[in-house]
């Protein structure tokens, strides 16, 4: 992912270097965005047309630099209206609302999602690494 929210950066640093626990999500959800999130803004998430964030599971870290990737495909509902051009994804701690936005990244290729389209990320397509 391109960036982590400041809250999660602080949580990781506190856990690793100060042994301070934090409440981490039991489930992580993927959201689609038509305007970029950042460390200080939420961006513009897709809404309407049967859109819903989708749960994602990750495998164990591997590689150098170490990264994790989604262990199975993530399929969004078939769009019942135009969702717009999806340019970014974000990971969340909740299935609705802001929850805590954990991290975000631009898509390699933007994709217009129109009525009857479906966004799918194959296994291994969503990767997260700490740089």
N, C-alpha and C positions, 0 to 999 in steps of 0.2 A: 504494500500500500504506500502511497505517496506521503501521507502524513498521519500522525496520530494527534488526537486532541490533547491539549496540555494536561488535562486531568489524568489521562492514561499514561502520559510520559512521566508525570510526577509519581503516579502509583507504582510504576515499574522501578523507577529509581529508588523510591522509598523501600520497596520490598527487597531489592537486591542489595542495597548498600546500608540500609538502616533496619532491616528485618521488621518492617512495619507492614502488617497485613492490610488488604483492602478487599472490598466486596467485588468479586468479579462475576460477570454474567454466567448463568448456568446454560443459557442458549445464546448464540450469536446469530443475528439476522442481517441479510444483505438488502440494501435499499438502492434504488435507481434514481439518478439525478439528471436534471436538464440544465442546471447551473451549478458550478463548482462549489463544494463545501471547502472550508479552510479551517485553520486552527481557531479562528475567531467567528466564523459564520457557519450556519447550518447548510447553506446552499438551497436549491429548489428541488425538492423530492417530487417524483411523479405522484399524481393523485387521480382518483376516479377511474372509470373504465375497467373495474375489477382488479385494479392494482393492489397488491399487498406485499410487504416485505416477506422474504423467505428465509427460513432457518438454514444455517450452513454448518457443516461439521468439517473439522480440519484434522489431517493426519499429523504424525510426529514430525518434528523439524528434521531437515536433511540438507545436504549440499554445503557449498562454501561460496558465498556467505550463506549461513543457515537461513532457511525459510520454511514456512508451512504452506500447504495448499489444501484446497477443498478436496475431501476424500471421495465425494460422490457428486453427481450433477445437481445443479440447483435450477429448478424450473419455475418461472413466474406464471401466473394465470394467463390465459389467452386474453389479450386486450379486447374489451368490448367498446372501446373508443380510442381515438388517437392519444397516445401518451406524450408525444413530442419526440424530440431528438435527445436520446440518452447519451450523455457525455461523461458521466462519472458514476462510481459506485461508492457506497459507504457501508461500514459495519456498525451495527447498533446492538445495544443490550436489551432492547425491547422490540416487540413486533409492531407496535404502533406508537405514535407520538415521537418526540425526540428521543425518549429513553436517554441513554448516554451514547452519543455518537462516539465511536471508538477510534475509527480511522477511515480514511477516504483515499481514492485514487482516480485519475482519469482513465477512461477506457482507451485501449490502443487505437480503436476505431470507433467513432461515434456511430450510433445506430438509431434511425427513425423507427419508432414502434407505432404502427398504425393499427386500426381495427383488424382483428383476427390474427395479428402477429403475436409471437410468444418469445420472450427473452429467456435464454437458457445459457448457463455457464457449465461447460463440461467439467468433469473431474480434473483437477489440476489447473484450471483456468484462473482461479482466484488465489493469488499468492501474497503472503505477508512476510516481510523480513524487517529486522531492526538494523538500521545502518549506523 
